[in-house]
Amino acid sequence: MSKPPAQTVHDELLLELGDPSGTSDSAFLDPLSAAEQGELLAAIRRTRRAQKNALDTAIDKGLGMAPLLLRGPLKRILFP
């Protein structure tokens, strides 16, 4: 299996922002240096991880109100 081509920070940032094809106008990133783009990418990824962790915690707390035997099936039904 071959490795995918190496991506630039600019390309990774576009992917993270939701443009997998890289076809959108990315001129808004031009004023940022590669280092600044890297910092922005890291900040976006940190924030998304924090959001996911907070959501997972909230879901677990919410399901904690259900009887223990129903928690697993409820989680699988609500979040397939």
C-alpha positions as CSV (number, residue, x, y, z in Angstrom):
1,M,0.0,0.0,0.0
2,S,1.5,3.3,-1.0
3,K,1.7,6.3,1.3
4,P,-0.5,9.4,0.4
5,P,1.5,12.4,-0.9
6,A,2.8,14.7,1.8
7,Q,0.5,17.6,2.5
8,T,1.5,21.1,3.3
9,V,0.2,22.8,6.4
10,H,-2.0,24.9,4.1
11,D,-3.6,21.7,2.6
12,E,-4.1,20.2,6.1
13,L,-5.7,23.4,7.3
14,L,-8.2,23.4,4.3
15,L,-9.0,19.8,5.1
16,E,-9.6,20.7,8.7
17,L,-11.8,23.6,7.7
18,G,-14.0,21.3,5.6
19,D,-12.7,21.6,2.1
20,P,-11.4,18.1,1.2
21,S,-10.9,18.9,-2.5
22,G,-9.0,22.1,-1.8
23,T,-11.0,23.8,-4.5
24,S,-12.4,26.7,-2.5
25,D,-10.9,30.1,-2.6
26,S,-8.2,29.9,0.1
27,A,-7.0,33.5,-0.3
28,F,-8.0,34.2,3.3
29,L,-5.1,32.1,4.4
30,D,-2.5,33.9,2.3
31,P,-1.7,36.7,4.9
32,L,-0.7,33.9,7.3
33,S,2.8,32.5,7.3
34,A,3.3,28.8,7.3
35,A,4.1,28.9,11.0
36,E,0.9,30.9,11.7
37,Q,-1.1,28.4,9.7
38,G,0.5,25.6,11.7
39,E,-0.5,27.4,14.9
40,L,-4.1,27.9,13.6
41,L,-4.3,24.2,12.6
42,A,-3.1,23.1,16.0
43,A,-5.6,25.4,17.8
44,I,-8.5,24.2,15.7
45,R,-7.6,20.5,16.4
46,R,-7.2,21.2,20.1
47,T,-10.6,22.9,20.2
48,R,-12.3,20.1,18.3
49,R,-10.8,17.6,20.7
50,A,-12.0,19.6,23.7
51,Q,-15.5,19.9,22.2
52,K,-15.6,16.1,21.6
53,N,-14.5,15.4,25.1
54,A,-17.0,17.8,26.6
55,L,-19.8,16.2,24.4
56,D,-18.8,12.7,25.4
57,T,-18.8,13.7,29.1
58,A,-22.2,15.3,28.7
59,I,-23.6,12.2,27.0
60,D,-22.2,9.9,29.7
61,K,-23.7,12.1,32.4
62,G,-27.0,12.1,30.6
63,L,-27.0,8.3,30.2
64,G,-26.1,8.0,33.8
65,M,-29.7,8.8,34.7
66,A,-30.8,5.6,32.9
67,P,-30.7,2.3,34.7
68,L,-27.3,0.6,34.4
69,L,-28.6,-2.3,32.3
70,L,-30.1,0.1,29.7
71,R,-27.1,2.4,29.3
72,G,-25.2,0.3,26.8
73,P,-28.2,-0.4,24.5
74,L,-29.3,3.2,24.8
75,K,-25.9,4.5,23.8
76,R,-25.8,2.1,20.8
77,I,-29.3,3.1,19.7
78,L,-28.8,6.9,20.1
79,F,-25.2,7.1,18.8
80,P,-24.7,4.3,16.2
